[in-house]
C-alpha cells in the first residue's frame, strides 16, 4: 500500500451548515465524518473541526477514483509542490466539494484539506515520492 493513511479535514464556522460541510467531506472521501472537535476562533466564534480518516487500501484508492483522472493528473503535475517529508497535501474548494466537484486549490482557507502519509521505505523520502507518483499514474489511467 502506498499510504499509511489519508485524513480529510474541514472547518465548519458558526455561519455554515454542519450537514453541508459533512457532505463536502463525504463527496470527496466516500466516508462519513469520524471525528468532530470544538474550538474557537480569534474573536471567540465557535468552530467545528471535522475529520475523516481512511486507512484501508480500498478506501484510499476510492478517494483518488472519486477525484477523477483529470484531477489526479493535475496532482501528478504538481506533485513536487504538494509533497513534503512523505506527506501529500491537497486542498479542495469546500463549496465545490459540497456540489460534488473536486476543484483543487493551491491557496485558501475555505477548503477541505486531504493529507496522506506515504510509506517511506528504508528511510528514503525520494523513494516514497516515486511510490506515490506510480500510484497516481495508475489512478490517472
MODELLER restraints for C-alpha pairs under 7 A, 6 or more apart:
rsr = mdl.restraints
at = mdl.atoms
rsr.add(forms.Gaussian(group=physical.xy_distance, feature=features.Distance(at['CA:1:A'], at['CA:57:A']), mean=6.21, stdev=0.5))
rsr.add(forms.Gaussian(group=physical.xy_distance, feature=features.Distance(at['CA:2:A'], at['CA:118:A']), mean=5.82, stdev=0.5))
rsr.add(forms.Gaussian(group=physical.xy_distance, feature=features.Distance(at['CA:2:A'], at['CA:119:A']), mean=5.77, stdev=0.5))
rsr.add(forms.Gaussian(group=physical.xy_distance, feature=features.Distance(at['CA:2:A'], at['CA:131:A']), mean=6.40, stdev=0.5))
rsr.add(forms.Gaussian(group=physical.xy_distance, feature=features.Distance(at['CA:2:A'], at['CA:132:A']), mean=6.24, stdev=0.5))
rsr.add(forms.Gaussian(group=physical.xy_distance, feature=features.Distance(at['CA:2:A'], at['CA:135:A']), mean=6.97, stdev=0.5))
rsr.add(forms.Gaussian(group=physical.xy_distance, feature=features.Distance(at['CA:3:A'], at['CA:116:A']), mean=6.34, stdev=0.5))
rsr.add(forms.Gaussian(group=physical.xy_distance, feature=features.Distance(at['CA:3:A'], at['CA:117:A']), mean=5.47, stdev=0.5))
rsr.add(forms.Gaussian(group=physical.xy_distance, feature=features.Distance(at['CA:3:A'], at['CA:118:A']), mean=4.27, stdev=0.5))
rsr.add(forms.Gaussian(group=physical.xy_distance, feature=features.Distance(at['CA:3:A'], at['CA:119:A']), mean=5.40, stdev=0.5))
rsr.add(forms.Gaussian(group=physical.xy_distance, feature=features.Distance(at['CA:4:A'], at['CA:55:A']), mean=6.30, stdev=0.5))
rsr.add(forms.Gaussian(group=physical.xy_distance, feature=features.Distance(at['CA:4:A'], at['CA:117:A']), mean=5.57, stdev=0.5))
rsr.add(forms.Gaussian(group=physical.xy_distance, feature=features.Distance(at['CA:4:A'], at['CA:118:A']), mean=6.00, stdev=0.5))
rsr.add(forms.Gaussian(group=physical.xy_distance, feature=features.Distance(at['CA:4:A'], at['CA:119:A']), mean=5.98, stdev=0.5))
rsr.add(forms.Gaussian(group=physical.xy_distance, feature=features.Distance(at['CA:5:A'], at['CA:54:A']), mean=5.61, stdev=0.5))
rsr.add(forms.Gaussian(group=physical.xy_distance, feature=features.Distance(at['CA:5:A'], at['CA:55:A']), mean=4.55, stdev=0.5))
rsr.add(forms.Gaussian(group=physical.xy_distance, feature=features.Distance(at['CA:5:A'], at['CA:116:A']), mean=5.67, stdev=0.5))
rsr.add(forms.Gaussian(group=physical.xy_distance, feature=features.Distance(at['CA:5:A'], at['CA:117:A']), mean=5.66, stdev=0.5))
rsr.add(forms.Gaussian(group=physical.xy_distance, feature=features.Distance(at['CA:6:A'], at['CA:53:A']), mean=5.88, stdev=0.5))
rsr.add(forms.Gaussian(group=physical.xy_distance, feature=features.Distance(at['CA:6:A'], at['CA:54:A']), mean=5.15, stdev=0.5))
rsr.add(forms.Gaussian(group=physical.xy_distance, feature=features.Distance(at['CA:6:A'], at['CA:55:A']), mean=6.57, stdev=0.5))
rsr.add(forms.Gaussian(group=physical.xy_distance, feature=features.Distance(at['CA:6:A'], at['CA:60:A']), mean=6.78, stdev=0.5))
rsr.add(forms.Gaussian(group=physical.xy_distance, feature=features.Distance(at['CA:6:A'], at['CA:114:A']), mean=6.70, stdev=0.5))
rsr.add(forms.Gaussian(group=physical.xy_distance, feature=features.Distance(at['CA:6:A'], at['CA:115:A']), mean=5.56, stdev=0.5))
rsr.add(forms.Gaussian(group=physical.xy_distance, feature=features.Distance(at['CA:6:A'], at['CA:116:A']), mean=4.23, stdev=0.5))
rsr.add(forms.Gaussian(group=physical.xy_distance, feature=features.Distance(at['CA:6:A'], at['CA:117:A']), mean=6.63, stdev=0.5))
rsr.add(forms.Gaussian(group=physical.xy_distance, feature=features.Distance(at['CA:7:A'], at['CA:51:A']), mean=6.76, stdev=0.5))
rsr.add(forms.Gaussian(group=physical.xy_distance, feature=features.Distance(at['CA:7:A'], at['CA:52:A']), mean=5.71, stdev=0.5))
rsr.add(forms.Gaussian(group=physical.xy_distance, feature=features.Distance(at['CA:7:A'], at['CA:53:A']), mean=4.54, stdev=0.5))
rsr.add(forms.Gaussian(group=physical.xy_distance, feature=features.Distance(at['CA:7:A'], at['CA:54:A']), mean=6.34, stdev=0.5))
rsr.add(forms.Gaussian(group=physical.xy_distance, feature=features.Distance(at['CA:7:A'], at['CA:114:A']), mean=5.50, stdev=0.5))
rsr.add(forms.Gaussian(group=physical.xy_distance, feature=features.Distance(at['CA:7:A'], at['CA:115:A']), mean=5.32, stdev=0.5))
rsr.add(forms.Gaussian(group=physical.xy_distance, feature=features.Distance(at['CA:7:A'], at['CA:116:A']), mean=6.41, stdev=0.5))
rsr.add(forms.Gaussian(group=physical.xy_distance, feature=features.Distance(at['CA:8:A'], at['CA:25:A']), mean=6.86, stdev=0.5))
rsr.add(forms.Gaussian(group=physical.xy_distance, feature=features.Distance(at['CA:8:A'], at['CA:51:A']), mean=5.56, stdev=0.5))
rsr.add(forms.Gaussian(group=physical.xy_distance, feature=features.Distance(at['CA:8:A'], at['CA:52:A']), mean=5.13, stdev=0.5))
rsr.add(forms.Gaussian(group=physical.xy_distance, feature=features.Distance(at['CA:8:A'], at['CA:53:A']), mean=6.47, stdev=0.5))
rsr.add(forms.Gaussian(group=physical.xy_distance, feature=features.Distance(at['CA:8:A'], at['CA:112:A']), mean=6.58, stdev=0.5))
rsr.add(forms.Gaussian(group=physical.xy_distance, feature=features.Distance(at['CA:8:A'], at['CA:113:A']), mean=5.47, stdev=0.5))
rsr.add(forms.Gaussian(group=physical.xy_distance, feature=features.Distance(at['CA:8:A'], at['CA:114:A']), mean=4.27, stdev=0.5))
rsr.add(forms.Gaussian(group=physical.xy_distance, feature=features.Distance(at['CA:8:A'], at['CA:115:A']), mean=6.54, stdev=0.5))
rsr.add(forms.Gaussian(group=physical.xy_distance, feature=features.Distance(at['CA:9:A'], at['CA:50:A']), mean=5.58, stdev=0.5))
rsr.add(forms.Gaussian(group=physical.xy_distance, feature=features.Distance(at['CA:9:A'], at['CA:51:A']), mean=4.47, stdev=0.5))
rsr.add(forms.Gaussian(group=physical.xy_distance, feature=features.Distance(at['CA:9:A'], at['CA:52:A']), mean=6.56, stdev=0.5))
rsr.add(forms.Gaussian(group=physical.xy_distance, feature=features.Distance(at['CA:9:A'], at['CA:112:A']), mean=5.64, stdev=0.5))
rsr.add(forms.Gaussian(group=physical.xy_distance, feature=features.Distance(at['CA:9:A'], at['CA:113:A']), mean=5.15, stdev=0.5))
rsr.add(forms.Gaussian(group=physical.xy_distance, feature=features.Distance(at['CA:9:A'], at['CA:114:A']), mean=6.44, stdev=0.5))
rsr.add(forms.Gaussian(group=physical.xy_distance, feature=features.Distance(at['CA:10:A'], at['CA:49:A']), mean=6.01, stdev=0.5))
rsr.add(forms.Gaussian(group=physical.xy_distance, feature=features.Distance(at['CA:10:A'], at['CA:50:A']), mean=5.34, stdev=0.5))
rsr.add(forms.Gaussian(group=physical.xy_distance, feature=features.Distance(at['CA:10:A'], at['CA:51:A']), mean=6.67, stdev=0.5))
rsr.add(forms.Gaussian(group=physical.xy_distance, feature=features.Distance(at['CA:10:A'], at['CA:111:A']), mean=6.39, stdev=0.5))
rsr.add(forms.Gaussian(group=physical.xy_distance, feature=features.Distance(at['CA:10:A'], at['CA:112:A']), mean=4.77, stdev=0.5))
rsr.add(forms.Gaussian(group=physical.xy_distance, feature=features.Distance(at['CA:10:A'], at['CA:113:A']), mean=6.39, stdev=0.5))
rsr.add(forms.Gaussian(group=physical.xy_distance, feature=features.Distance(at['CA:11:A'], at['CA:47:A']), mean=6.60, stdev=0.5))
rsr.add(forms.Gaussian(group=physical.xy_distance, feature=features.Distance(at['CA:11:A'], at['CA:48:A']), mean=5.73, stdev=0.5))
rsr.add(forms.Gaussian(group=physical.xy_distance, feature=features.Distance(at['CA:11:A'], at['CA:49:A']), mean=4.73, stdev=0.5))
rsr.add(forms.Gaussian(group=physical.xy_distance, feature=features.Distance(at['CA:11:A'], at['CA:50:A']), mean=6.20, stdev=0.5))
rsr.add(forms.Gaussian(group=physical.xy_distance, feature=features.Distance(at['CA:12:A'], at['CA:18:A']), mean=6.25, stdev=0.5))
rsr.add(forms.Gaussian(group=physical.xy_distance, feature=features.Distance(at['CA:12:A'], at['CA:21:A']), mean=6.38, stdev=0.5))
rsr.add(forms.Gaussian(group=physical.xy_distance, feature=features.Distance(at['CA:12:A'], at['CA:47:A']), mean=5.66, stdev=0.5))
rsr.add(forms.Gaussian(group=physical.xy_distance, feature=features.Distance(at['CA:12:A'], at['CA:48:A']), mean=4.95, stdev=0.5))
rsr.add(forms.Gaussian(group=physical.xy_distance, feature=features.Distance(at['CA:12:A'], at['CA:49:A']), mean=6.35, stdev=0.5))
rsr.add(forms.Gaussian(group=physical.xy_distance, feature=features.Distance(at['CA:13:A'], at['CA:46:A']), mean=6.59, stdev=0.5))
rsr.add(forms.Gaussian(group=physical.xy_distance, feature=features.Distance(at['CA:13:A'], at['CA:47:A']), mean=4.74, stdev=0.5))
rsr.add(forms.Gaussian(group=physical.xy_distance, feature=features.Distance(at['CA:13:A'], at['CA:48:A']), mean=6.53, stdev=0.5))
rsr.add(forms.Gaussian(group=physical.xy_distance, feature=features.Distance(at['CA:14:A'], at['CA:45:A']), mean=6.85, stdev=0.5))
rsr.add(forms.Gaussian(group=physical.xy_distance, feature=features.Distance(at['CA:14:A'], at['CA:46:A']), mean=5.77, stdev=0.5))
rsr.add(forms.Gaussian(group=physical.xy_distance, feature=features.Distance(at['CA:14:A'], at['CA:47:A']), mean=6.16, stdev=0.5))
rsr.add(forms.Gaussian(group=physical.xy_distance, feature=features.Distance(at['CA:20:A'], at['CA:98:A']), mean=6.41, stdev=0.5))
rsr.add(forms.Gaussian(group=physical.xy_distance, feature=features.Distance(at['CA:21:A'], at['CA:98:A']), mean=6.95, stdev=0.5))
rsr.add(forms.Gaussian(group=physical.xy_distance, feature=features.Distance(at['CA:22:A'], at['CA:33:A']), mean=6.44, stdev=0.5))
rsr.add(forms.Gaussian(group=physical.xy_distance, feature=features.Distance(at['CA:23:A'], at['CA:98:A']), mean=5.71, stdev=0.5))
rsr.add(forms.Gaussian(group=physical.xy_distance, feature=features.Distance(at['CA:24:A'], at['CA:94:A']), mean=6.25, stdev=0.5))
rsr.add(forms.Gaussian(group=physical.xy_distance, feature=features.Distance(at['CA:24:A'], at['CA:97:A']), mean=4.72, stdev=0.5))
rsr.add(forms.Gaussian(group=physical.xy_distance, feature=features.Distance(at['CA:24:A'], at['CA:98:A']), mean=3.87, stdev=0.5))
rsr.add(forms.Gaussian(group=physical.xy_distance, feature=features.Distance(at['CA:25:A'], at['CA:112:A']), mean=6.83, stdev=0.5))
rsr.add(forms.Gaussian(group=physical.xy_distance, feature=features.Distance(at['CA:26:A'], at['CA:32:A']), mean=5.66, stdev=0.5))
rsr.add(forms.Gaussian(group=physical.xy_distance, feature=features.Distance(at['CA:27:A'], at['CA:97:A']), mean=6.25, stdev=0.5))
rsr.add(forms.Gaussian(group=physical.xy_distance, feature=features.Distance(at['CA:27:A'], at['CA:98:A']), mean=6.64, stdev=0.5))
rsr.add(forms.Gaussian(group=physical.xy_distance, feature=features.Distance(at['CA:27:A'], at['CA:100:A']), mean=5.62, stdev=0.5))
rsr.add(forms.Gaussian(group=physical.xy_distance, feature=features.Distance(at['CA:28:A'], at['CA:63:A']), mean=6.43, stdev=0.5))
rsr.add(forms.Gaussian(group=physical.xy_distance, feature=features.Distance(at['CA:28:A'], at['CA:66:A']), mean=6.59, stdev=0.5))
rsr.add(forms.Gaussian(group=physical.xy_distance, feature=features.Distance(at['CA:28:A'], at['CA:67:A']), mean=6.93, stdev=0.5))
rsr.add(forms.Gaussian(group=physical.xy_distance, feature=features.Distance(at['CA:28:A'], at['CA:97:A']), mean=6.54, stdev=0.5))
rsr.add(forms.Gaussian(group=physical.xy_distance, feature=features.Distance(at['CA:28:A'], at['CA:102:A']), mean=6.93, stdev=0.5))
rsr.add(forms.Gaussian(group=physical.xy_distance, feature=features.Distance(at['CA:29:A'], at['CA:63:A']), mean=4.97, stdev=0.5))
rsr.add(forms.Gaussian(group=physical.xy_distance, feature=features.Distance(at['CA:30:A'], at['CA:63:A']), mean=6.96, stdev=0.5))
rsr.add(forms.Gaussian(group=physical.xy_distance, feature=features.Distance(at['CA:31:A'], at['CA:52:A']), mean=6.92, stdev=0.5))
rsr.add(forms.Gaussian(group=physical.xy_distance, feature=features.Distance(at['CA:32:A'], at['CA:52:A']), mean=6.61, stdev=0.5))
rsr.add(forms.Gaussian(group=physical.xy_distance, feature=features.Distance(at['CA:33:A'], at['CA:50:A']), mean=6.44, stdev=0.5))
rsr.add(forms.Gaussian(group=physical.xy_distance, feature=features.Distance(at['CA:33:A'], at['CA:51:A']), mean=5.61, stdev=0.5))
rsr.add(forms.Gaussian(group=physical.xy_distance, feature=features.Distance(at['CA:33:A'], at['CA:52:A']), mean=4.71, stdev=0.5))
rsr.add(forms.Gaussian(group=physical.xy_distance, feature=features.Distance(at['CA:34:A'], at['CA:51:A']), mean=5.97, stdev=0.5))
rsr.add(forms.Gaussian(group=physical.xy_distance, feature=features.Distance(at['CA:34:A'], at['CA:52:A']), mean=4.99, stdev=0.5))
rsr.add(forms.Gaussian(group=physical.xy_distance, feature=features.Distance(at['CA:34:A'], at['CA:53:A']), mean=6.74, stdev=0.5))
rsr.add(forms.Gaussian(group=physical.xy_distance, feature=features.Distance(at['CA:35:A'], at['CA:50:A']), mean=5.88, stdev=0.5))
rsr.add(forms.Gaussian(group=physical.xy_distance, feature=features.Distance(at['CA:35:A'], at['CA:51:A']), mean=5.17, stdev=0.5))
rsr.add(forms.Gaussian(group=physical.xy_distance, feature=features.Distance(at['CA:35:A'], at['CA:52:A']), mean=6.62, stdev=0.5))
rsr.add(forms.Gaussian(group=physical.xy_distance, feature=features.Distance(at['CA:36:A'], at['CA:48:A']), mean=6.40, stdev=0.5))
rsr.add(forms.Gaussian(group=physical.xy_distance, feature=features.Distance(at['CA:36:A'], at['CA:49:A']), mean=5.58, stdev=0.5))
rsr.add(forms.Gaussian(group=physical.xy_distance, feature=features.Distance(at['CA:36:A'], at['CA:50:A']), mean=4.61, stdev=0.5))
rsr.add(forms.Gaussian(group=physical.xy_distance, feature=features.Distance(at['CA:36:A'], at['CA:51:A']), mean=6.41, stdev=0.5))
rsr.add(forms.Gaussian(group=physical.xy_distance, feature=features.Distance(at['CA:37:A'], at['CA:48:A']), mean=5.63, stdev=0.5))
rsr.add(forms.Gaussian(group=physical.xy_distance, feature=features.Distance(at['CA:37:A'], at['CA:49:A']), mean=5.07, stdev=0.5))
rsr.add(forms.Gaussian(group=physical.xy_distance, feature=features.Distance(at['CA:37:A'], at['CA:50:A']), mean=6.62, stdev=0.5))
rsr.add(forms.Gaussian(group=physical.xy_distance, feature=features.Distance(at['CA:38:A'], at['CA:47:A']), mean=6.04, stdev=0.5))
rsr.add(forms.Gaussian(group=physical.xy_distance, feature=features.Distance(at['CA:38:A'], at['CA:48:A']), mean=4.80, stdev=0.5))
rsr.add(forms.Gaussian(group=physical.xy_distance, feature=features.Distance(at['CA:38:A'], at['CA:49:A']), mean=6.38, stdev=0.5))
rsr.add(forms.Gaussian(group=physical.xy_distance, feature=features.Distance(at['CA:39:A'], at['CA:46:A']), mean=6.05, stdev=0.5))
rsr.add(forms.Gaussian(group=physical.xy_distance, feature=features.Distance(at['CA:39:A'], at['CA:47:A']), mean=5.24, stdev=0.5))
rsr.add(forms.Gaussian(group=physical.xy_distance, feature=features.Distance(at['CA:39:A'], at['CA:48:A']), mean=6.21, stdev=0.5))
rsr.add(forms.Gaussian(group=physical.xy_distance, feature=features.Distance(at['CA:40:A'], at['CA:46:A']), mean=4.52, stdev=0.5))
rsr.add(forms.Gaussian(group=physical.xy_distance, feature=features.Distance(at['CA:40:A'], at['CA:47:A']), mean=5.35, stdev=0.5))
rsr.add(forms.Gaussian(group=physical.xy_distance, feature=features.Distance(at['CA:41:A'], at['CA:47:A']), mean=6.49, stdev=0.5))
rsr.add(forms.Gaussian(group=physical.xy_distance, feature=features.Distance(at['CA:54:A'], at['CA:60:A']), mean=6.38, stdev=0.5))
rsr.add(forms.Gaussian(group=physical.xy_distance, feature=features.Distance(at['CA:64:A'], at['CA:72:A']), mean=6.94, stdev=0.5))
rsr.add(forms.Gaussian(group=physical.xy_distance, feature=features.Distance(at['CA:64:A'], at['CA:139:A']), mean=6.77, stdev=0.5))
rsr.add(forms.Gaussian(group=physical.xy_distance, feature=features.Distance(at['CA:65:A'], at['CA:139:A']), mean=6.64, stdev=0.5))
rsr.add(forms.Gaussian(group=physical.xy_distance, feature=features.Distance(at['CA:67:A'], at['CA:102:A']), mean=5.75, stdev=0.5))
rsr.add(forms.Gaussian(group=physical.xy_distance, feature=features.Distance(at['CA:69:A'], at['CA:139:A']), mean=6.71, stdev=0.5))
rsr.add(forms.Gaussian(group=physical.xy_distance, feature=features.Distance(at['CA:69:A'], at['CA:140:A']), mean=4.37, stdev=0.5))
rsr.add(forms.Gaussian(group=physical.xy_distance, feature=features.Distance(at['CA:69:A'], at['CA:141:A']), mean=6.65, stdev=0.5))
rsr.add(forms.Gaussian(group=physical.xy_distance, feature=features.Distance(at['CA:72:A'], at['CA:136:A']), mean=6.43, stdev=0.5))
rsr.add(forms.Gaussian(group=physical.xy_distance, feature=features.Distance(at['CA:72:A'], at['CA:140:A']), mean=5.62, stdev=0.5))
rsr.add(forms.Gaussian(group=physical.xy_distance, feature=features.Distance(at['CA:73:A'], at['CA:140:A']), mean=5.86, stdev=0.5))
rsr.add(forms.Gaussian(group=physical.xy_distance, feature=features.Distance(at['CA:76:A'], at['CA:133:A']), mean=6.66, stdev=0.5))
rsr.add(forms.Gaussian(group=physical.xy_distance, feature=features.Distance(at['CA:76:A'], at['CA:136:A']), mean=6.59, stdev=0.5))
rsr.add(forms.Gaussian(group=physical.xy_distance, feature=features.Distance(at['CA:82:A'], at['CA:88:A']), mean=5.70, stdev=0.5))
rsr.add(forms.Gaussian(group=physical.xy_distance, feature=features.Distance(at['CA:82:A'], at['CA:89:A']), mean=5.28, stdev=0.5))
rsr.add(forms.Gaussian(group=physical.xy_distance, feature=features.Distance(at['CA:82:A'], at['CA:90:A']), mean=6.72, stdev=0.5))
rsr.add(forms.Gaussian(group=physical.xy_distance, feature=features.Distance(at['CA:83:A'], at['CA:89:A']), mean=6.15, stdev=0.5))
rsr.add(forms.Gaussian(group=physical.xy_distance, feature=features.Distance(at['CA:85:A'], at['CA:125:A']), mean=6.46, stdev=0.5))
rsr.add(forms.Gaussian(group=physical.xy_distance, feature=features.Distance(at['CA:86:A'], at['CA:117:A']), mean=5.96, stdev=0.5))
rsr.add(forms.Gaussian(group=physical.xy_distance, feature=features.Distance(at['CA:86:A'], at['CA:118:A']), mean=5.21, stdev=0.5))
rsr.add(forms.Gaussian(group=physical.xy_distance, feature=features.Distance(at['CA:86:A'], at['CA:120:A']), mean=6.87, stdev=0.5))
rsr.add(forms.Gaussian(group=physical.xy_distance, feature=features.Distance(at['CA:86:A'], at['CA:125:A']), mean=5.90, stdev=0.5))
rsr.add(forms.Gaussian(group=physical.xy_distance, feature=features.Distance(at['CA:86:A'], at['CA:128:A']), mean=6.28, stdev=0.5))
rsr.add(forms.Gaussian(group=physical.xy_distance, feature=features.Distance(at['CA:86:A'], at['CA:129:A']), mean=7.00, stdev=0.5))
rsr.add(forms.Gaussian(group=physical.xy_distance, feature=features.Distance(at['CA:87:A'], at['CA:115:A']), mean=6.54, stdev=0.5))
rsr.add(forms.Gaussian(group=physical.xy_distance, feature=features.Distance(at['CA:87:A'], at['CA:116:A']), mean=5.52, stdev=0.5))
rsr.add(forms.Gaussian(group=physical.xy_distance, feature=features.Distance(at['CA:87:A'], at['CA:117:A']), mean=4.71, stdev=0.5))
rsr.add(forms.Gaussian(group=physical.xy_distance, feature=features.Distance(at['CA:87:A'], at['CA:118:A']), mean=6.04, stdev=0.5))
rsr.add(forms.Gaussian(group=physical.xy_distance, feature=features.Distance(at['CA:88:A'], at['CA:115:A']), mean=5.46, stdev=0.5))
rsr.add(forms.Gaussian(group=physical.xy_distance, feature=features.Distance(at['CA:88:A'], at['CA:116:A']), mean=4.99, stdev=0.5))
rsr.add(forms.Gaussian(group=physical.xy_distance, feature=features.Distance(at['CA:88:A'], at['CA:117:A']), mean=6.53, stdev=0.5))
rsr.add(forms.Gaussian(group=physical.xy_distance, feature=features.Distance(at['CA:89:A'], at['CA:114:A']), mean=6.03, stdev=0.5))
rsr.add(forms.Gaussian(group=physical.xy_distance, feature=features.Distance(at['CA:89:A'], at['CA:115:A']), mean=4.61, stdev=0.5))
rsr.add(forms.Gaussian(group=physical.xy_distance, feature=features.Distance(at['CA:89:A'], at['CA:116:A']), mean=6.70, stdev=0.5))
rsr.add(forms.Gaussian(group=physical.xy_distance, feature=features.Distance(at['CA:90:A'], at['CA:113:A']), mean=5.75, stdev=0.5))
rsr.add(forms.Gaussian(group=physical.xy_distance, feature=features.Distance(at['CA:90:A'], at['CA:114:A']), mean=5.07, stdev=0.5))
rsr.add(forms.Gaussian(group=physical.xy_distance, feature=features.Distance(at['CA:90:A'], at['CA:115:A']), mean=6.20, stdev=0.5))
rsr.add(forms.Gaussian(group=physical.xy_distance, feature=features.Distance(at['CA:91:A'], at['CA:104:A']), mean=5.77, stdev=0.5))
rsr.add(forms.Gaussian(group=physical.xy_distance, feature=features.Distance(at['CA:91:A'], at['CA:105:A']), mean=5.36, stdev=0.5))
rsr.add(forms.Gaussian(group=physical.xy_distance, feature=features.Distance(at['CA:91:A'], at['CA:106:A']), mean=6.67, stdev=0.5))
rsr.add(forms.Gaussian(group=physical.xy_distance, feature=features.Distance(at['CA:91:A'], at['CA:111:A']), mean=5.94, stdev=0.5))
rsr.add(forms.Gaussian(group=physical.xy_distance, feature=features.Distance(at['CA:91:A'], at['CA:112:A']), mean=5.79, stdev=0.5))
rsr.add(forms.Gaussian(group=physical.xy_distance, feature=features.Distance(at['CA:91:A'], at['CA:113:A']), mean=4.57, stdev=0.5))
rsr.add(forms.Gaussian(group=physical.xy_distance, feature=features.Distance(at['CA:91:A'], at['CA:114:A']), mean=6.30, stdev=0.5))
rsr.add(forms.Gaussian(group=physical.xy_distance, feature=features.Distance(at['CA:92:A'], at['CA:102:A']), mean=6.29, stdev=0.5))
rsr.add(forms.Gaussian(group=physical.xy_distance, feature=features.Distance(at['CA:92:A'], at['CA:103:A']), mean=5.33, stdev=0.5))
rsr.add(forms.Gaussian(group=physical.xy_distance, feature=features.Distance(at['CA:92:A'], at['CA:104:A']), mean=4.58, stdev=0.5))
rsr.add(forms.Gaussian(group=physical.xy_distance, feature=features.Distance(at['CA:92:A'], at['CA:105:A']), mean=5.55, stdev=0.5))
rsr.add(forms.Gaussian(group=physical.xy_distance, feature=features.Distance(at['CA:92:A'], at['CA:111:A']), mean=5.31, stdev=0.5))
rsr.add(forms.Gaussian(group=physical.xy_distance, feature=features.Distance(at['CA:92:A'], at['CA:112:A']), mean=5.14, stdev=0.5))
rsr.add(forms.Gaussian(group=physical.xy_distance, feature=features.Distance(at['CA:92:A'], at['CA:113:A']), mean=6.35, stdev=0.5))
rsr.add(forms.Gaussian(group=physical.xy_distance, feature=features.Distance(at['CA:93:A'], at['CA:103:A']), mean=5.55, stdev=0.5))
rsr.add(forms.Gaussian(group=physical.xy_distance, feature=features.Distance(at['CA:93:A'], at['CA:104:A']), mean=6.46, stdev=0.5))
rsr.add(forms.Gaussian(group=physical.xy_distance, feature=features.Distance(at['CA:93:A'], at['CA:105:A']), mean=6.45, stdev=0.5))
rsr.add(forms.Gaussian(group=physical.xy_distance, feature=features.Distance(at['CA:93:A'], at['CA:110:A']), mean=6.73, stdev=0.5))
rsr.add(forms.Gaussian(group=physical.xy_distance, feature=features.Distance(at['CA:93:A'], at['CA:111:A']), mean=4.90, stdev=0.5))
rsr.add(forms.Gaussian(group=physical.xy_distance, feature=features.Distance(at['CA:93:A'], at['CA:112:A']), mean=6.48, stdev=0.5))
rsr.add(forms.Gaussian(group=physical.xy_distance, feature=features.Distance(at['CA:94:A'], at['CA:110:A']), mean=6.02, stdev=0.5))
rsr.add(forms.Gaussian(group=physical.xy_distance, feature=features.Distance(at['CA:94:A'], at['CA:111:A']), mean=4.55, stdev=0.5))
rsr.add(forms.Gaussian(group=physical.xy_distance, feature=features.Distance(at['CA:94:A'], at['CA:112:A']), mean=5.35, stdev=0.5))
rsr.add(forms.Gaussian(group=physical.xy_distance, feature=features.Distance(at['CA:96:A'], at['CA:102:A']), mean=6.68, stdev=0.5))
rsr.add(forms.Gaussian(group=physical.xy_distance, feature=features.Distance(at['CA:96:A'], at['CA:103:A']), mean=6.52, stdev=0.5))
rsr.add(forms.Gaussian(group=physical.xy_distance, feature=features.Distance(at['CA:118:A'], at['CA:128:A']), mean=6.07, stdev=0.5))
rsr.add(forms.Gaussian(group=physical.xy_distance, feature=features.Distance(at['CA:118:A'], at['CA:132:A']), mean=6.99, stdev=0.5))
rsr.add(forms.Gaussian(group=physical.xy_distance, feature=features.Distance(at['CA:119:A'], at['CA:128:A']), mean=6.03, stdev=0.5))
rsr.add(forms.Gaussian(group=physical.xy_distance, feature=features.Distance(at['CA:120:A'], at['CA:127:A']), mean=6.77, stdev=0.5))
rsr.add(forms.Gaussian(group=physical.xy_distance, feature=features.Distance(at['CA:120:A'], at['CA:128:A']), mean=4.96, stdev=0.5))
rsr.add(forms.Gaussian(group=physical.xy_distance, feature=features.Distance(at['CA:121:A'], at['CA:127:A']), mean=6.67, stdev=0.5))
rsr.add(forms.Gaussian(group=physical.xy_distance, feature=features.Distance(at['CA:121:A'], at['CA:128:A']), mean=6.78, stdev=0.5))
